[in-house]
Amino acid sequence: MPNCILIGAPIDEGQRRPGCVMGPAAYRVAGIAQAIRDLGHGVEDWGDLSLPELRTVACPNPAVHDLARVIGWTEVLCDKVDDALSAGALPIILGGDHSLALGSVAGAAAFAARQDRPLFLLWLDAHSDFHTPLTSESGNLHGTPVAYITGREGFDAFPAFPAVIPPERVCLFGIRSVDPAEHAALLRHDLAINDMRVLDERGIVAPLREFLEKVRAAGGMLHVSLDVDFLDPSIAPAVGTTVPGGTTFREAHLVMELLHESGLVTSLDLVELNPFLDERGRTAKLMVELVGSMMGRKVFDRPTRSF
């Protein structure tokens, strides 16, 4: 069985800026499968998922859009990620906007619950994504996954989350843009919030190692959700939600190398890549390089570039 299974999730419906639907193809063109194989791992590509038959759903918040389609993606992704983990592989979900995590983390949680192991979540993102469908002013459901995963109310139209992840098992890392409603809700929950102020003061390594040690001590599984906007837009322009002040090239690679050394990662999302906004595939290539670091590539293995 391959070490890694690629699952394409061409989801655009969680936000309003077209382009994330092209993300899975961009990762493949950027050579993600070969990059993983070059490090000695087996890879199988399960192709792109497609929507199941949609059912009629409603939300009291009139701003919410594409609810039925996002729920459809949630259901199919939950099943596929669970299948990949059940096959003994590490699923890598190629997105697609961040609403895909509604399904990918649900699949990981379902599998972890059957193994009687706690699931932890590392959220590498500029945003906390802690809205519910009822609190979102934009109606963009890519801003809701962490709320769904931690059991907040307001997701009545969605499938029940298989095994809610307690907030203390969630680490928000690199956060630098939080709406007032999200901020108020975060203060009522015990999530580990490592915003850029924390990372500037303490550095990248200490808070990440502390969280990884919690995962290890609990014998947990770890789902990592990597948003392009975790990176500074100067090095990763292909995202519709740019926020200045993100992680640098070196910081991002250090995070991924630490994850590799931990040996704890059991599933991975790559989200919010919008190739339409990219510069000659620059962001897609960087994201693939980061996956390489998470799979064991060392800093001194990097090739010299001509640009």
KEKE-3310 file (N, C-alpha, C; in steps of 0.2 Angstrom, whole numbers, plus 5000, padded with zeros to 4 digits):
npx = (5004:5003:5012:5007:4992:4985:4971:4961:4952:4942:4936:4927:4916:4916:4920:4920:4928:4933:4943:4950:4946:4955:4965:4969:4974:4985:4994:4997:5003:5014:5022:5019:5017:5029:5039:5036:5039:5052:5058:5057:5045:5030:5017:5000:4987:4971:4964:4952:4939:4921:4905:4892:4874:4864:4856:4841:4843:4844:4848:4847:4853:4854:4865:4873:4880:4879:4877:4871:4880:4893:4890:4888:4901:4908:4903:4907:4921:4923:4921:4931:4943:4943:4943:4956:4964:4960:4966:4979:4987:4994:4983:4983:4976:4971:4967:4957:4946:4946:4935:4935:4940:4930:4925:4937:4943:4933:4933:4945:4943:4933:4940:4950:4942:4937:4949:4951:4959:4965:4962:4971:4973:4982:4981:4987:4987:4981:4969:4957:4945:4933:4920:4902:4889:4879:4885:4893:4896:4900:4895:4903:4908:4921:4926:4922:4926:4934:4925:4915:4922:4926:4914:4904:4888:4876:4877:4867:4862:4872:4880:4882:4896:4909:4917:4919:4932:4940:4943:4955:4963:4967:4977:4979:4989:5000:4990:4983:4972:4957:4939:4928:4917:4922:4933:4927:4921:4932:4938:4930:4933:4945:4956:4972:4980:4991:4996:5003:5010:5013:5022:5032:5037:5041:5046:5046:5048:5047:5033:5027:5033:5029:5015:5016:5022:5011:5003:5010:5012:4999:4997:4992:4984:4987:4981:4985:4982:4985:4985:4987:4988:4994:5007:5018:5011:5021:5029:5020:5009:4997:4983:4966:4964:4974:4985:4996:5012:5014:5021:5039:5049:5059:5054:5042:5047:5054:5044:5038:5048:5050:5038:5039:5050:5044:5036:5022:5012:4997:4987:4984:4980:4980:4977:4967:4974:4975:4977:4975:4978:4992:5010:5017:5016:5022:5018:5012:5023:5030:5022:5022:5036:5036:5028:5037:5047:5040:5039:5052:5063:5078:5085:5097:5096:5091:5089:5099:5093:5089:5083)
npy = (4994:5011:5025:5037:5045:5054:5066:5074:5089:5099:5112:5126:5133:5137:5150:5166:5170:5165:5151:5142:5130:5125:5121:5108:5102:5111:5108:5095:5097:5105:5095:5086:5073:5066:5073:5068:5054:5055:5056:5043:5038:5029:5033:5036:5042:5046:5054:5067:5072:5071:5080:5072:5067:5081:5087:5096:5110:5122:5138:5149:5161:5173:5177:5166:5156:5143:5132:5118:5113:5114:5105:5093:5091:5090:5078:5068:5070:5067:5053:5048:5052:5045:5032:5032:5033:5021:5012:5012:5023:5040:5052:5066:5080:5089:5105:5118:5127:5132:5126:5113:5107:5104:5092:5084:5084:5078:5065:5061:5061:5052:5040:5040:5039:5026:5019:5022:5033:5049:5063:5077:5094:5104:5120:5129:5145:5161:5165:5162:5154:5152:5155:5152:5145:5153:5165:5171:5185:5187:5175:5165:5149:5144:5150:5143:5130:5126:5129:5120:5108:5108:5108:5118:5127:5128:5122:5114:5109:5102:5085:5077:5080:5067:5064:5075:5087:5092:5109:5111:5102:5108:5118:5134:5142:5155:5164:5179:5187:5190:5190:5201:5194:5181:5182:5185:5173:5164:5168:5162:5149:5135:5135:5134:5148:5153:5167:5179:5188:5180:5171:5180:5184:5173:5164:5152:5139:5135:5135:5127:5115:5112:5110:5098:5089:5088:5080:5069:5064:5060:5050:5053:5056:5066:5079:5090:5106:5116:5132:5142:5156:5156:5158:5172:5184:5189:5179:5170:5172:5167:5167:5171:5178:5187:5192:5203:5200:5187:5170:5167:5161:5153:5151:5144:5132:5127:5124:5113:5104:5101:5095:5084:5078:5075:5064:5062:5067:5062:5065:5077:5093:5104:5120:5133:5137:5147:5146:5155:5167:5166:5167:5162:5149:5149:5149:5137:5128:5131:5127:5113:5111:5113:5102:5092:5095:5091:5078:5074:5080:5089:5105:5107:5100:5108:5113:5124:5139:5148:5160)
npz = (5000:4996:5004:5004:4999:4987:4986:4976:4978:4971:4976:4976:4982:4995:4996:4987:4977:4961:4956:4965:4961:4952:4959:4963:4950:4948:4958:4954:4942:4947:4952:4963:4966:4961:4969:4981:4979:4976:4988:4993:4996:4993:4982:4978:4967:4969:4961:4956:4967:4965:4966:4976:4974:4977:4992:4997:5007:5021:5028:5042:5041:5029:5021:5019:5006:4993:5001:5000:4991:4998:5009:5002:4997:5009:5014:5005:5005:5019:5018:5009:5015:5026:5021:5015:5026:5032:5024:5028:5024:5022:5019:5008:5005:4991:4988:4981:4992:5009:5015:5013:5023:5032:5029:5027:5040:5047:5042:5046:5060:5061:5058:5068:5080:5079:5080:5093:5097:5101:5091:5085:5080:5069:5064:5051:5047:5041:5046:5059:5056:5064:5063:5063:5052:5056:5061:5052:5042:5029:5023:5018:5018:5020:5031:5042:5047:5059:5069:5067:5069:5082:5088:5089:5090:5077:5065:5060:5048:5043:5042:5057:5067:5067:5079:5090:5091:5106:5111:5117:5110:5098:5088:5084:5072:5067:5065:5061:5057:5063:5064:5074:5079:5079:5087:5100:5102:5102:5114:5123:5122:5124:5114:5108:5104:5093:5088:5076:5084:5095:5089:5085:5097:5104:5094:5081:5084:5098:5103:5094:5096:5109:5107:5099:5108:5116:5108:5106:5119:5122:5113:5101:5085:5071:5062:5049:5043:5030:5025:5011:5014:5026:5023:5020:5008:5000:4996:4992:4982:4977:4982:4988:4999:5005:5018:5025:5033:5035:5038:5034:5020:5026:5039:5036:5030:5041:5050:5044:5043:5056:5059:5051:5058:5070:5067:5068:5060:5052:5042:5029:5024:5009:5006:4998:4987:4973:4957:4947:4952:4953:4950:4937:4942:4955:4968:4969:4967:4978:4989:4986:4988:5002:5006:5003:5013:5024:5022:5023:5017:5018:5024:5018:5006:4996:4979:4969:4962:4947:4948)
capx = (5000:5007:5013:5003:4986:4983:4964:4959:4946:4941:4931:4927:4910:4917:4921:4917:4933:4934:4950:4953:4944:4960:4971:4972:4978:4991:4998:5000:5008:5020:5025:5019:5018:5036:5042:5036:5042:5059:5060:5057:5038:5025:5011:4994:4983:4965:4960:4948:4932:4915:4899:4886:4868:4863:4849:4838:4845:4842:4851:4843:4857:4853:4871:4877:4879:4881:4876:4870:4886:4898:4888:4890:4909:4909:4901:4911:4928:4924:4921:4937:4949:4942:4945:4963:4967:4959:4970:4985:4991:4993:4980:4985:4970:4973:4962:4951:4946:4947:4929:4936:4942:4924:4925:4943:4945:4928:4935:4951:4940:4929:4945:4953:4938:4937:4956:4952:4965:4963:4964:4973:4972:4986:4978:4992:4982:4981:4963:4955:4940:4929:4913:4897:4885:4874:4888:4896:4893:4901:4892:4908:4909:4928:4928:4918:4928:4936:4919:4912:4926:4926:4907:4900:4881:4874:4878:4861:4861:4878:4881:4885:4903:4909:4920:4921:4939:4940:4947:4962:4967:4967:4982:4979:4996:5001:4984:4984:4966:4951:4933:4925:4912:4926:4937:4923:4920:4938:4939:4926:4935:4952:4960:4979:4981:4998:4996:5010:5013:5016:5027:5037:5040:5043:5049:5042:5050:5045:5026:5025:5036:5025:5009:5018:5023:5005:5000:5014:5010:4992:4996:4987:4984:4988:4979:4988:4978:4990:4982:4992:4989:4999:5013:5017:5009:5027:5032:5014:5003:4991:4977:4962:4963:4980:4986:5003:5015:5014:5028:5044:5051:5063:5050:5037:5050:5056:5038:5037:5053:5048:5032:5042:5054:5039:5033:5015:5006:4993:4983:4986:4976:4983:4970:4966:4978:4971:4982:4973:4982:4999:5015:5021:5016:5027:5015:5011:5029:5032:5018:5025:5042:5034:5026:5043:5050:5036:5040:5059:5068:5082:5086:5103:5095:5088:5093:5101:5089:5092:5079)
capy = (5000:5017:5029:5043:5045:5061:5066:5081:5092:5105:5115:5133:5135:5140:5158:5169:5172:5159:5149:5137:5124:5123:5120:5101:5102:5115:5104:5089:5100:5107:5089:5084:5065:5065:5076:5063:5048:5056:5055:5036:5036:5027:5038:5034:5047:5044:5058:5072:5070:5075:5080:5067:5070:5086:5087:5102:5112:5129:5141:5155:5166:5174:5178:5159:5153:5136:5127:5111:5110:5113:5099:5088:5090:5088:5071:5064:5070:5063:5046:5047:5053:5039:5026:5032:5031:5014:5008:5013:5028:5047:5056:5073:5083:5094:5109:5118:5132:5129:5123:5106:5104:5102:5085:5080:5082:5074:5059:5059:5060:5046:5035:5040:5037:5019:5017:5024:5037:5056:5067:5084:5098:5110:5125:5134:5149:5168:5166:5157:5150:5150:5157:5147:5148:5159:5171:5173:5190:5186:5169:5161:5144:5142:5153:5139:5123:5125:5129:5113:5103:5109:5107:5124:5126:5132:5117:5109:5107:5097:5079:5077:5078:5061:5064:5082:5088:5097:5115:5110:5098:5112:5123:5139:5144:5159:5168:5187:5191:5187:5195:5202:5188:5175:5184:5184:5166:5161:5169:5157:5142:5134:5134:5136:5153:5156:5172:5181:5191:5175:5169:5185:5185:5166:5161:5147:5132:5133:5134:5121:5109:5111:5107:5092:5085:5086:5075:5063:5061:5057:5044:5055:5057:5074:5082:5097:5110:5121:5137:5146:5162:5155:5161:5179:5185:5191:5173:5165:5177:5164:5166:5177:5181:5189:5196:5204:5198:5179:5166:5168:5154:5149:5149:5139:5126:5124:5121:5107:5100:5099:5090:5077:5075:5072:5058:5062:5069:5057:5068:5084:5097:5109:5123:5140:5139:5150:5147:5161:5173:5164:5170:5156:5143:5150:5147:5129:5125:5132:5122:5106:5110:5112:5095:5089:5096:5087:5071:5072:5084:5093:5111:5107:5097:5112:5115:5131:5142:5153:5166)
capz = (5000:4996:5010:5003:4994:4985:4985:4973:4981:4967:4979:4975:4984:5001:4996:4981:4971:4957:4955:4969:4958:4948:4964:4962:4944:4949:4963:4950:4937:4950:4953:4970:4967:4960:4975:4987:4977:4976:4995:4995:4998:4988:4981:4974:4966:4968:4956:4959:4969:4962:4971:4976:4973:4983:4995:4999:5014:5022:5034:5044:5039:5021:5018:5017:4999:4991:5007:4998:4988:5003:5013:4998:4997:5016:5015:5000:5008:5025:5017:5006:5019:5031:5017:5014:5033:5034:5020:5031:5021:5024:5014:5006:5001:4986:4987:4984:4997:5016:5017:5012:5030:5035:5027:5028:5047:5049:5040:5051:5066:5061:5059:5075:5085:5078:5083:5100:5098:5101:5085:5086:5074:5068:5059:5049:5043:5044:5049:5064:5053:5069:5062:5061:5047:5059:5063:5046:5039:5022:5021:5015:5023:5021:5037:5048:5049:5066:5073:5066:5071:5089:5091:5090:5087:5071:5059:5060:5041:5041:5046:5064:5066:5070:5086:5091:5094:5111:5109:5119:5106:5092:5089:5078:5071:5062:5065:5061:5055:5066:5065:5080:5082:5080:5093:5106:5103:5104:5121:5127:5121:5126:5109:5108:5098:5092:5082:5074:5090:5099:5085:5085:5103:5106:5089:5078:5087:5105:5103:5090:5099:5115:5105:5096:5114:5119:5104:5107:5126:5122:5108:5096:5078:5070:5055:5048:5038:5028:5020:5007:5017:5032:5021:5018:5001:4995:4993:4990:4980:4974:4987:4987:5006:5007:5024:5026:5039:5036:5039:5028:5017:5030:5044:5034:5030:5048:5053:5040:5045:5063:5058:5049:5064:5075:5065:5071:5055:5049:5037:5028:5019:5006:5004:4996:4981:4967:4952:4943:4955:4954:4946:4934:4947:4960:4975:4969:4968:4985:4993:4985:4992:5009:5007:5003:5019:5029:5020:5025:5014:5023:5021:5014:5000:4991:4973:4968:4957:4943:4948)
cpx = (5004:5007:5008:4998:4984:4975:4963:4952:4945:4936:4932:4921:4911:4918:4918:4921:4935:4941:4952:4951:4950:4966:4974:4976:4985:4996:5001:5005:5015:5024:5025:5020:5026:5040:5042:5039:5050:5062:5059:5050:5034:5019:5006:4989:4976:4960:4956:4941:4927:4909:4894:4880:4866:4856:4847:4840:4844:4846:4848:4847:4857:4860:4875:4875:4882:4881:4876:4877:4892:4896:4890:4897:4911:4908:4906:4919:4928:4925:4928:4943:4949:4945:4953:4967:4966:4963:4978:4990:4990:4989:4982:4980:4972:4967:4963:4952:4946:4940:4930:4938:4936:4923:4931:4945:4939:4930:4941:4948:4936:4934:4948:4949:4937:4944:4956:4958:4962:4966:4965:4973:4977:4984:4983:4988:4983:4974:4961:4949:4935:4922:4909:4893:4880:4878:4892:4893:4894:4897:4897:4910:4916:4930:4925:4921:4930:4930:4916:4916:4926:4919:4903:4893:4881:4875:4873:4860:4866:4877:4884:4892:4905:4912:4923:4928:4938:4945:4954:4967:4968:4972:4981:4986:4997:4995:4986:4978:4960:4945:4931:4921:4917:4930:4933:4922:4926:4940:4935:4928:4942:4956:4967:4980:4988:4998:5003:5013:5017:5022:5033:5041:5044:5047:5044:5042:5046:5037:5024:5027:5031:5018:5011:5019:5016:5002:5004:5012:5003:4991:4992:4989:4984:4986:4981:4984:4982:4986:4988:4993:4992:5006:5013:5016:5015:5030:5026:5008:4997:4985:4973:4961:4970:4980:4993:5005:5015:5021:5032:5045:5054:5058:5045:5041:5052:5050:5037:5042:5052:5043:5035:5046:5050:5037:5025:5010:5003:4989:4985:4982:4981:4978:4972:4971:4974:4976:4981:4977:4989:5003:5019:5022:5020:5024:5014:5017:5031:5028:5020:5032:5041:5032:5032:5047:5046:5037:5048:5064:5071:5083:5092:5102:5092:5092:5094:5096:5092:5088:5078)
cpy = (5006:5021:5034:5042:5052:5061:5073:5083:5099:5109:5123:5137:5138:5147:5160:5171:5165:5157:5143:5130:5121:5121:5113:5100:5105:5111:5098:5092:5102:5101:5086:5077:5063:5067:5071:5057:5049:5055:5048:5034:5034:5032:5035:5040:5045:5049:5063:5069:5074:5075:5075:5071:5075:5085:5094:5104:5119:5131:5147:5161:5167:5175:5171:5157:5146:5131:5120:5109:5109:5107:5093:5086:5088:5080:5066:5064:5066:5055:5044:5047:5047:5033:5026:5030:5024:5010:5009:5018:5035:5050:5063:5075:5089:5099:5114:5123:5128:5125:5115:5103:5102:5094:5081:5079:5078:5066:5056:5057:5054:5040:5035:5038:5029:5016:5018:5028:5045:5059:5074:5087:5104:5114:5130:5139:5156:5169:5160:5152:5148:5153:5151:5149:5153:5165:5174:5179:5190:5180:5164:5155:5141:5145:5149:5133:5122:5125:5123:5108:5103:5109:5113:5123:5130:5128:5112:5106:5102:5091:5080:5076:5072:5060:5071:5083:5093:5103:5114:5106:5102:5117:5128:5142:5149:5164:5176:5191:5187:5192:5195:5196:5182:5176:5183:5177:5162:5162:5165:5150:5141:5132:5137:5141:5155:5161:5174:5185:5186:5172:5174:5185:5178:5162:5155:5140:5130:5131:5128:5114:5107:5107:5099:5087:5083:5080:5069:5060:5058:5051:5046:5055:5064:5075:5089:5100:5116:5125:5141:5153:5162:5158:5168:5180:5187:5185:5168:5170:5174:5162:5172:5180:5183:5193:5197:5201:5191:5176:5167:5161:5150:5146:5143:5132:5123:5121:5114:5102:5097:5094:5084:5074:5072:5065:5057:5064:5063:5059:5075:5087:5103:5114:5130:5142:5141:5151:5153:5167:5172:5168:5164:5150:5143:5148:5140:5126:5126:5127:5115:5106:5110:5105:5091:5089:5092:5080:5069:5075:5088:5100:5111:5103:5101:5114:5123:5133:5147:5159:5168)
cpz = (5000:5003:5010:4998:4993:4983:4982:4976:4977:4970:4979:4979:4991:5002:4989:4976:4967:4956:4959:4966:4954:4952:4963:4956:4945:4953:4958:4945:4940:4953:4960:4971:4966:4966:4980:4985:4978:4983:4998:4997:4992:4988:4976:4973:4965:4964:4960:4961:4965:4967:4970:4974:4979:4985:4996:5006:5015:5028:5035:5042:5031:5018:5016:5010:4998:4997:5005:4995:4993:5007:5008:4998:5004:5017:5011:5003:5014:5023:5014:5010:5024:5027:5016:5021:5034:5030:5022:5028:5024:5018:5014:5002:4997:4985:4982:4990:5004:5018:5017:5019:5034:5034:5029:5035:5050:5048:5044:5058:5067:5062:5065:5080:5085:5081:5091:5102:5097:5094:5087:5079:5074:5062:5057:5044:5046:5048:5054:5061:5059:5069:5062:5056:5050:5060:5057:5043:5031:5019:5018:5020:5024:5028:5043:5050:5056:5071:5073:5069:5079:5092:5092:5087:5081:5064:5059:5053:5039:5045:5053:5064:5070:5077:5087:5094:5099:5109:5111:5115:5099:5093:5082:5078:5066:5061:5065:5058:5058:5066:5072:5083:5083:5086:5100:5107:5105:5111:5126:5126:5122:5120:5110:5102:5098:5086:5081:5079:5094:5096:5085:5091:5105:5101:5087:5082:5093:5105:5099:5093:5106:5113:5102:5102:5117:5115:5105:5114:5126:5117:5103:5089:5077:5063:5055:5042:5036:5023:5017:5011:5024:5030:5019:5010:4997:4992:4990:4988:4978:4979:4987:4994:5009:5014:5025:5033:5041:5037:5033:5025:5022:5036:5042:5033:5036:5051:5050:5042:5052:5063:5056:5055:5069:5074:5067:5066:5052:5043:5036:5022:5016:5003:5002:4990:4975:4962:4947:4945:4956:4949:4943:4939:4953:4967:4975:4970:4975:4990:4992:4988:5000:5011:5007:5010:5025:5028:5021:5021:5018:5020:5017:5007:4994:4985:4973:4962:4953:4943:4955)
residu = (MET:PRO:ASN:CYS:ILE:LEU:ILE:GLY:ALA:PRO:ILE:ASP:GLU:GLY:GLN:ARG:ARG:PRO:GLY:CYS:VAL:MET:GLY:PRO:ALA:ALA:TYR:ARG:VAL:ALA:GLY:ILE:ALA:GLN:ALA:ILE:ARG:ASP:LEU:GLY:HIS:GLY:VAL:GLU:ASP:TRP:GLY:ASP:LEU:SER:LEU:PRO:GLU:LEU:ARG:THR:VAL:ALA:CYS:PRO:ASN:PRO:ALA:VAL:HIS:ASP:LEU:ALA:ARG:VAL:ILE:GLY:TRP:THR:GLU:VAL:LEU:CYS:ASP:LYS:VAL:ASP:ASP:ALA:LEU:SER:ALA:GLY:ALA:LEU:PRO:ILE:ILE:LEU:GLY:GLY:ASP:HIS:SER:LEU:ALA:LEU:GLY:SER:VAL:ALA:GLY:ALA:ALA:ALA:PHE:ALA:ALA:ARG:GLN:ASP:ARG:PRO:LEU:PHE:LEU:LEU:TRP:LEU:ASP:ALA:HIS:SER:ASP:PHE:HIS:THR:PRO:LEU:THR:SER:GLU:SER:GLY:ASN:LEU:HIS:GLY:THR:PRO:VAL:ALA:TYR:ILE:THR:GLY:ARG:GLU:GLY:PHE:ASP:ALA:PHE:PRO:ALA:PHE:PRO:ALA:VAL:ILE:PRO:PRO:GLU:ARG:VAL:CYS:LEU:PHE:GLY:ILE:ARG:SER:VAL:ASP:PRO:ALA:GLU:HIS:ALA:ALA:LEU:LEU:ARG:HIS:ASP:LEU:ALA:ILE:ASN:ASP:MET:ARG:VAL:LEU:ASP:GLU:ARG:GLY:ILE:VAL:ALA:PRO:LEU:ARG:GLU:PHE:LEU:GLU:LYS:VAL:ARG:ALA:ALA:GLY:GLY:MET:LEU:HIS:VAL:SER:LEU:ASP:VAL:ASP:PHE:LEU:ASP:PRO:SER:ILE:ALA:PRO:ALA:VAL:GLY:THR:THR:VAL:PRO:GLY:GLY:THR:THR:PHE:ARG:GLU:ALA:HIS:LEU:VAL:MET:GLU:LEU:LEU:HIS:GLU:SER:GLY:LEU:VAL:THR:SER:LEU:ASP:LEU:VAL:GLU:LEU:ASN:PRO:PHE:LEU:ASP:GLU:ARG:GLY:ARG:THR:ALA:LYS:LEU:MET:VAL:GLU:LEU:VAL:GLY:SER:MET:MET:GLY:ARG:LYS:VAL:PHE:ASP:ARG:PRO:THR:ARG:SER:PHE)
# end
